């Protein structure tokens, strides 16, 4: 069995299972991750296979979950922590930013923090408040953390494995509304592409469209739509948000002269702004138009019946494409 | 409040703690003299550090003056294999764990964020974010449980964790969450709170309306309140707590009632919020004086020993003084070191750009 078709959620389950089989120091911790298998069933079956010492249903306290994971890492464990929803990471924000991110630095490299913090993120599932957010910029701003945002089942499997193997703390932003999107997963062959690099997922010549996580399928849809109007859009999946792979993006923009960035997080202070600044600095004389961003508004995440207005959709992305090409 | 040594040095028996002290050989005259010496040494180092701050050699110093028994006692109650998780005012704990005082100065001088190897010395880094270390202690304990290092009956191998925090930090949510995790998983952790009466300017009465020791009982965590200026009560409580935790009997909580004789830090002015008479009152309960009185009552200390301790303490202060004058500022390029354990292109590019930036000035210098 080399290639299997799996939904993203099950690819992550497979990644967790294989990592736990490979290294007995890998532990799963979080709310409802045990018998229930997590509210999204990502840890389904792991409690049955590995027991409650390795798949730990914790008290309902995010700072406690991440804080005890830090202590376990000190003791040589590699905890994989599940935060149930993006909006519930904030009680653990202190532990993540003041402890997890800084422990290696604080101890002069004497102590490593091989933690993985899994966060189902993003909107589009019709949820109540705090269940649809995209907090990546807050973590990308914090030195010491790494962030991965898979958009395919294959990446979801391998990034889970690689995040666990990495000695630095990694935040895994899982695209919750794509959890049941299927894709081919080759569990036998390690990808040649580093998890910290972006991937050109559709080549093109007129414009570069950068997206990550749940926005990648949208970007591909936009590229297909643009192709019908003879506009050739190159789509890049950022994959890693910290570090962000600027060379791959810059390479593309030098060829296309135009960059559109799509993300669900608010545009103001979002990662798109940082990427736009870096691309402007590196590709100034190649740019035919200003870098544009399509994303969430400077509002709290809205009630579900209005989220279609907040989230980038095909029309708003195509509007961005048109505005870029008008230059 | 459990007290084995009153302020005048009178010894009161305590069945449980005396048994523990006896079993561990922790209260022999030789040991008592050792604690006395330790307390004198660490107080001298503390006073010297305050003086070094006044001389501009340290950016800040957080004095532990008055808390010597609460720390030397707890530090020596721990067995070698135990893991200690301190705050930033734990100089007596550090001393008892064999961390040289000059290493503590590194962070207060600003040449590093911490000066020792937590694995080697089995002592967590000093924690500045109040209470944030408490869940680390519990997680470490959960790791010990998984390693089979708890409850085997081997006192020299079974391991427990001592989680230290103050009365102020006891209000932090992470401390409450730590109680929950420790209680639910029966983690081998002793929570040890030095109630030194003041969280900077705010008295303990604002943190808790009941004795702090009662705080943990809602979690089902047994607790005791001991006189933190009584080295024997502290030793008995902490050794008893750690041994029970290592035996697999779950967490304990100890409130150690003491007094922060100095201001919060060298940046603080305690006269703005507490009367000098309070400090005088506590000076009478001084932990060092108390142990000396007790030893004198036993006829186990003489002037020569006291004088030797004072000489050694003076030498230690001088060593610190010389050491700090020899401490070089680190190369600014260390700013970029150890942010990550694996290569990171953004940090690498920023390091490289900074090197380039600096090199222009080298060229200018060379051109002159």
HADDOCK unambig.tbl for C-alpha pairs under 7 A between the chains (distance, minus, plus):
assign (segid A and resid 59 and name CA) (segid B and resid 181 and name CA) 6.57 0.50 0.50
assign (segid A and resid 61 and name CA) (segid B and resid 177 and name CA) 6.56 0.50 0.50
assign (segid A and resid 63 and name CA) (segid B and resid 174 and name CA) 6.44 0.50 0.50
assign (segid A and resid 64 and name CA) (segid B and resid 135 and name CA) 5.82 0.50 0.50
assign (segid A and resid 64 and name CA) (segid B and resid 174 and name CA) 6.36 0.50 0.50
assign (segid A and resid 64 and name CA) (segid B and resid 177 and name CA) 5.40 0.50 0.50
assign (segid A and resid 64 and name CA) (segid B and resid 178 and name CA) 6.21 0.50 0.50
assign (segid A and resid 67 and name CA) (segid B and resid 135 and name CA) 4.72 0.50 0.50
assign (segid A and resid 67 and name CA) (segid B and resid 136 and name CA) 5.35 0.50 0.50
assign (segid A and resid 68 and name CA) (segid B and resid 135 and name CA) 4.76 0.50 0.50
assign (segid A and resid 68 and name CA) (segid B and resid 136 and name CA) 4.98 0.50 0.50
assign (segid A and resid 68 and name CA) (segid B and resid 138 and name CA) 5.86 0.50 0.50
assign (segid A and resid 68 and name CA) (segid B and resid 139 and name CA) 3.72 0.50 0.50
assign (segid A and resid 69 and name CA) (segid B and resid 139 and name CA) 5.84 0.50 0.50
assign (segid A and resid 70 and name CA) (segid B and resid 136 and name CA) 5.57 0.50 0.50
assign (segid A and resid 70 and name CA) (segid B and resid 139 and name CA) 6.69 0.50 0.50
assign (segid A and resid 71 and name CA) (segid B and resid 135 and name CA) 6.95 0.50 0.50
assign (segid A and resid 71 and name CA) (segid B and resid 136 and name CA) 3.86 0.50 0.50
assign (segid A and resid 71 and name CA) (segid B and resid 137 and name CA) 5.89 0.50 0.50
assign (segid A and resid 71 and name CA) (segid B and resid 138 and name CA) 6.70 0.50 0.50
assign (segid A and resid 71 and name CA) (segid B and resid 139 and name CA) 4.03 0.50 0.50
assign (segid A and resid 71 and name CA) (segid B and resid 140 and name CA) 4.23 0.50 0.50
assign (segid A and resid 72 and name CA) (segid B and resid 139 and name CA) 4.80 0.50 0.50
assign (segid A and resid 72 and name CA) (segid B and resid 140 and name CA) 4.93 0.50 0.50
assign (segid A and resid 72 and name CA) (segid B and resid 142 and name CA) 6.79 0.50 0.50
assign (segid A and resid 72 and name CA) (segid B and resid 143 and name CA) 5.23 0.50 0.50
assign (segid A and resid 74 and name CA) (segid B and resid 140 and name CA) 6.59 0.50 0.50
assign (segid A and resid 75 and name CA) (segid B and resid 140 and name CA) 5.71 0.50 0.50
assign (segid A and resid 75 and name CA) (segid B and resid 143 and name CA) 5.79 0.50 0.50
assign (segid A and resid 95 and name CA) (segid B and resid 132 and name CA) 6.94 0.50 0.50
assign (segid A and resid 104 and name CA) (segid B and resid 338 and name CA) 6.20 0.50 0.50
assign (segid A and resid 104 and name CA) (segid B and resid 339 and name CA) 6.67 0.50 0.50
assign (segid A and resid 104 and name CA) (segid B and resid 340 and name CA) 6.97 0.50 0.50
assign (segid A and resid 105 and name CA) (segid B and resid 338 and name CA) 4.94 0.50 0.50
assign (segid A and resid 105 and name CA) (segid B and resid 339 and name CA) 5.11 0.50 0.50
assign (segid A and resid 106 and name CA) (segid B and resid 113 and name CA) 5.04 0.50 0.50
assign (segid A and resid 106 and name CA) (segid B and resid 114 and name CA) 6.25 0.50 0.50
assign (segid A and resid 107 and name CA) (segid B and resid 113 and name CA) 6.86 0.50 0.50
assign (segid A and resid 107 and name CA) (segid B and resid 114 and name CA) 5.94 0.50 0.50
assign (segid A and resid 108 and name CA) (segid B and resid 338 and name CA) 6.15 0.50 0.50
assign (segid A and resid 109 and name CA) (segid B and resid 338 and name CA) 5.26 0.50 0.50
assign (segid A and resid 110 and name CA) (segid B and resid 117 and name CA) 6.24 0.50 0.50
assign (segid A and resid 143 and name CA) (segid B and resid 339 and name CA) 6.82 0.50 0.50
assign (segid A and resid 144 and name CA) (segid B and resid 339 and name CA) 5.31 0.50 0.50
assign (segid A and resid 144 and name CA) (segid B and resid 340 and name CA) 5.66 0.50 0.50
assign (segid A and resid 167 and name CA) (segid B and resid 341 and name CA) 6.51 0.50 0.50
assign (segid A and resid 168 and name CA) (segid B and resid 340 and name CA) 6.21 0.50 0.50
assign (segid A and resid 168 and name CA) (segid B and resid 341 and name CA) 6.09 0.50 0.50
assign (segid A and resid 243 and name CA) (segid B and resid 344 and name CA) 6.66 0.50 0.50
assign (segid A and resid 243 and name CA) (segid B and resid 345 and name CA) 6.85 0.50 0.50
assign (segid A and resid 243 and name CA) (segid B and resid 346 and name CA) 6.44 0.50 0.50
